């Protein structure tokens, strides 16, 4: 009976190795989690909105400084999303300002974070909304209307021509009566 209750050597070795693997994994996970990850920084401007946003995402730890500038002058009138968590354990933040899309000024976003070698400055490049698609659409619409009107006119003209060429004999009588 003693032999049945005694622990088996292969099982002991398996659990010992499993315990070592789990401990190594936990150490590695804590090192990865504690690593400093630099943010990806970009400007966004949805459609023709009058809001210009600087977005920093994918950074760790969460301590970060994001500021907006116009022509080298700090913009105090900004709003912030606050620091928000991402699904992967990193963080994101957005700062934005209201602005005139036609403003010729140079907007920039300055980011300071422990995962960066120094400050990162990203500039907003104004991209006017192209009117080419609108002009092409109008021209194609007018051309389609002209084609349809031409087809309708040709069909109506052919129907009138067919009606004129149909032979309709005059009413005559064989009784020999003359008028």
JODA-V219460 format. One line per field, one symbol per residue. ss: DSSP state (H for helix, E for strand, L for the rest). phi: phi as a letter, one per 20 degrees, with the letter a starting at -180 (. if undefined). burial: I if it has 16 or more other C-alpha atoms within 10 Angstrom, else O. Layout:
BEGIN
ss = ???
phi = ???
burial = ???
END
This chain:
BEGIN
ss = LHHHHLLLHHHHHHHHHHHHHHHHHHHHHHHHHHLLELLEEEEELLLLLLEEEEEEEEEELLLEEEEEEELLEELLLLEELLLEELLLLLEEEEEEEELLLLLLLLEEEEEEELLLLLLEEEELLLLLLLLHHHHHHHHHHHHHHHHHHHHHHHHHHHHHHHHHHLLLLLLLLLLLLLL
phi = .fffeffefffffffffffffffffffffffffefedffecbecbfldfeddddddbmdbfffbcccdcclmdfeeecdcfmedfefenecbbccbbebegefffdebcdccbfedfafdcddedfcfffegffffffffffffffffffffffffffffffffeffdfffccefnfde
burial = OOOOOOOOOOOOOOOOOOOOOOOOOOOOOOOOOOOIIIIOIIIOOOOOOOOIIIIIIIIIIIOIOIIIIOOOOOOOOOOOOOOOIOOOOIIIIIIIIOOOIOOOOOIIIIIIIIIOOOOOIIIIOOOOOOOOOOOOOOOOOOOOOOOOOOOOOOOOOOOOOOOOOOOOOOOOOOOOOOO
END
